[in-house]
């Protein structure tokens, strides 16, 4: 059964390019469900595909002591959306390392809900956005800590780099906590390339485009260092950055 088409009145779809999404909605309406059993390890790398509009919706359930890591490059040329709902049982660990890289009029979003339902869970979300032209990059991330999920440890780190004044970054990390023995933190910053760092790079013989590319690689590429097989996502990331410099 096809889910109802979203509207901008829904918080999680507020910044979405619904005109771009409409023609392909029926193909992507239902999320994929993934279950990681107790004590199991799970790792995936999500790369861009050839379509102008890319939508990935996943519900991920982690059993006791399970460990999951997801590495994401969201660089669709028109509209890209990564939508992830995660539930963590006792002692489970979840890590998300994602980048929105947008140019022109593109819209790219990472939307997450991470639900700690068991004690001693740990989650880390690290998101970086690089945007030029009139591109829009968004991270909407909610962490929910249930009443019995004591000793939860959750962090969200969100940073965006705007290369043009017409680009827009939306950062909304959110915490909803019903337990009293937890360690939860979030932070969000939006900025532009440092003029002194650019000057330094250019003074060492780099042309302006190469200097910007070098600084942007430093901003983004470390996201995927811990992946078991990072070559493909690193190569795709460098190619996406070359399009925005």
Buried (B, 14 or more C-beta within 10 A) or exposed (E): EEEEEBEEEEEBBBBBBBEBBEEBBEEBBEBEEBEBEEEBEBBEBBBBEEBEBBBBBBBBBBBBBBBBBBBBBBBBBBBBBBBBBBBBBBBBBBBBBBBBBBBBBBBBBBBBBBBBBBBBBBBBBBBBBBBBBBBBBBBBBBBBBBEEBBBBBBBBBBBBBBBEEEBBBBBBBBBEBEBEEBEBEBEBEBEEBEEEBBEEBBEEEBEEEEBBBBBBBEBBBEBBEEBEEBEBBBEBBBEBBEBBB
